[in-house]
Amino acid sequence: MDRLMSLSVFVAAVEEGSIAAAGRRFGMSAVMAGRYLSALEEHLSARLLQRTTRRLGLTEVGQAYFARSKRILEDMEEADDEAADRQARPRGRLRIAAPITFGSMYLGPVAARYMTEFPDVDVSMHLQDRYVDLVEEGMDLGIRIGNLSDSDLVGRKLAEYRDMACASPAYLASAGAPAKPDDLNNHSLIGYLGYITIVPWRFTDSDGQTTELKCHCRFMANNTAMMLEVALSGFGIAYGPSFVFAKHLAAGELVPVLPSYTCPILALQAITPTAKHVNIKTRLFIERLARAFATPTPLY
């Protein structure tokens, strides 16, 4: 008999609690469902189910076989969905949540190219520097910087950046360049204002020793773009993700501070609420994000 149908009936019988209910799921009689189960057990030369008039239970062999069978069926369903999606034309509205500064600096061109390639898809870009519950707020995709703390979310790493300290050449010419992390206490500092706590500044030397500072910042903002503008004005030393400062570092408008030290690496990730049944428009956008950020960015 059909092995795939036998697996399906077996899994359904366990989930439904009876062979008759498993048969109803597939539009067949209880007798026919029982034949599929018997054929499967005969093929395996092992009993999978303990059958009584009142109860259906798994044998020890059946427990292990059920877990693998369910996984096989789910993988096949996902493969079928993916194959069907690839034949379909993406359409509808794609809702994306992303940090304000990163989104405004880097995601516009990606979205424009994507909409040109797929004219039946509209994009809504929700930029905000706060935690966004993708399920609760109806988002298809989230862009996050840093490690995922949400165990239910599925992330694809697109690139890596670093936290770093930098300042304008004019500021360093006037105030002098710090030689070690503790010297920062004698400077005007520009920091990020988190929702709960102040983000510590971390520096690791060539020996692997890390210094963590909770700096007194003369200027703080909960938006890194504003921190950038204050740093460019020559006010002080800013600490934040390297992607915020990259273009101005390349142009010489900012220079790294404490370049012999390294700071924590930050992962740029595209996240979805689940790994299964990611719709085609989301999957295609993630693929184009991966291409856009495939070229390594200097970590400084």
N, C-alpha and C positions, 0 to 999 in steps of 0.2 A: 504493500500500500504506500501511498504518498508519504515520504518521511517528513516533509515540511508540515503537512496537515496533521500528522501524528504528533509532532512536537507542539503544534498550536493547540490541539485538543488536550494534550497532557497539561500544558500550562494553564489553559482555561479551566480545566477540571479542578486544579489546585486553587486557582483564584476564586472560582465560583463556589467551590465546596461540594460539587456533585458532578457526576458524569452527564446526567440529564441536562443540567444547566449549561455545561460545556457544549453539548450538542445544539442547544437552542441558540447559542452565540453564533454558530456556523450554519444554522438552518438545517440541521440533520437530527435524526432520531437518537434517542439514548442508546439504542442497540448499535447503530452505526458508530457512534462516538466510542462505545465500548470496544468495538472491533479495532478502531484505530489505536486505542491504548494497548490492547492485547498484542497487536502486530508490533508495536514499538517495544514492548517488554520481551516479546519473542526474539526480535532482532538483537536486543541487548543481552539476552539470556539472563535477565535480572528483573526482579519485581520492583516496581517503582511506587506503587500505591497499595495501601492496605484498605480493602473495601469491606464495609459492613453495611447493613441495611440503614443504619442511622448516621454513619460517619465515614468520611474519606480522609485517610491520613497518608503521609509520605513515609516511605522506608528510609533507612540511612542512605542507601544508594540514591533513592529518589530525591532526597533533599539536595544533594550535590548536583544531580542531573537537572533538577528544576532551576537552580540558580544559573547554570550554564545555558540551558534552553531558553530561558527568559531573555538573557543577554543576547543570544543569537537572534532571536525574533526581533528584539528592539533594534539591533544593528541593521538587520535586513529592512526593517521599516524605515529607518533613517536613510539607508542607501536608496531605497525607492523614492523617498521624498526628495532627496538631493537630485536624483536623476530626473525626476519630474520637474523640479525647479529649474534645472539647467535647460530644459526645453521651453520653459515659460519665459515670457517677457516681463522683467521687473516693472512694477507699477505701484502707484499709491504714494503715501507720504512717509518719508523716513525721518524719525525723530531722534536727534542726537543730543546728548548732554556732554558738555566739555567745560574745562576751566576757562575763565574769561580771557586771560592774557594769551595762553597757548592757542585757544580757538581763534582769536582775532588775528594772531600773527601767522598761523600756519594752516588752518583748516579751510579758509575761504577758497584758495585755488583748487584744492582737492575736490571740494563740493561742486565748484563750477565745472570742472572737467567731467565729473561724474554725471551731473545733470545734462551736460551736452551729449554724453555718450548714451544716456538712458532718458530720453525726453518724456517718458511717461511717469517718471519719479520726481516728486517735489521733496525738498529738504527743509526741515525745521531745525535750526541750530540753537539750542538752549544753553547759553553761556552763563555760568554762575560759579563762584568760588565757594561752594558748599557741597556737602554730601547730598547726592541725588539717589533716591530709591528708584531704580529703573522700573520695577514692577508697579509700585504705587503711583508713579508719575507718568506711566505709559510710554516709556522710552524704549526704542528699539536697540539703542547702542549708547554706551558711555565711554568717554575718553578720560583716563585717569593717569595721574603722575604719581608713582610710588608703588609700594607693595599692596596687594589686595588683602584686606582684613575680613572681607565678606566671603565666608566659605561657600555660599550658594552661587556666587558669581563665577563666570568662566572668562578668563582673560587670555588675550594673545599679545605677547610682547612685541612691540613695533620698533622700539629704539631705546637707547639708554642716554641719560644725561647725568650731570652732577650738580649738587649744590656747589656754590663757589662764592668767594668774596672778590669784589672788584670796585674800582673807583676811577674817576676821571684823572687824566695826567695832571690837570691843573690843581686838583685837590692834593694829590701826592707831592707835587712840587712845593706846595705851600706847607702842608702838615707833616711831610716825611712819610716814608713807607714803613709799616711795621715789619719787624724781623721775626717775631714769634707771636703766637695767638694772644698771649697775655698783653702784648703791646696795644691790642685793639681797645683796651679800656681807656687809652689816652686819645681816642679819636672820636669824631662825630660819626655815629653809626646809623644805618638805615636798615630796618628790619621788618619782617612780616608779622602782622598782627593776626594770630590764629583765633578761632572761635572760642577755645577753652584756655589754652596756655600760649605763652610766648615760645616760638620755635627756637630751640637751642642751636648755637653755631658749633659745628664739629670739625676738627682739623686733625689729621693723622700724619705723623712725621715718617721719615724713611725707615725708622726702626719699628714702626707699627704702633707707636704710642699715640693714643687719641686724647685730645684736649676738648672738653665740652664746656662751652661758655654760655651762660644766660646773660647776654649783654644788655647794658642799659643803652637803648636806642633813642637818639634825639628825635628821629622821625620814624613812625611806624604806620603801616597801611595794610588793609586786608586785601590789597590788590597789587600784584607785582609790577604791573605796567606803571602805576604811580611811583613805586619805589625806583623803577628805572629812570623816570623823568627827573626825580630828585637827585639821583646819582649823576646823571648827565649834566645837571646844572652845576656840579662841582661842590655840592654840600658835604659829602662824606663817603664812607665805605658801605656798600650794600652787600647783602648776603641773600642768595636765592638760586633758583634753578638756572643752569647755564644757558638753556634755550632762550631765556628772557634777555640775556645780555649778548648773545652770540654775534648778531649783526654788528653791534657797536664795538665789540672786541675786535672783530675782523677789520673794521674801519679805523681802529686806533682811537676811537672816542672814549673807550674805557680800557683799562688794563687790569690783569689779574693781580690780586693782593695775596701775599704769602704763597707764591707759585710752587715752592718746594714742598708744600703740604697738600694732601688730598682730602677731599670732602666726600660725603656719602653719595653713592650712585642711586639715581632715580630711574625706575622703569616707566616708559611710556606704554600704556596698555589700552587696547580696545576690549571692552567687556560687554558681555550679553547676559541676560538673566539666566539663561540655561544653554547648555551645549547642544541640546536636541531641538530640532525643528526651528533653527534659525532661518528666518525667511530670506528669500533670494536677494531682495534689495539690500538687506543688512550685510549678508555675506559678501556681495559684490563690492560694497563700500569698504569693508574691512580689507579685502584683497587690494583695493586701490590705495588705501592707507599704507599697507605694507610696502607697496611699490614706492610710494612717495617718500617713505622714511627708511628705505633700504640702504641708501648711502650714509655711511657713518658720519655723525656730527662730532666735531672735536669736543672732548669732554673737559678740556682745560684742566 
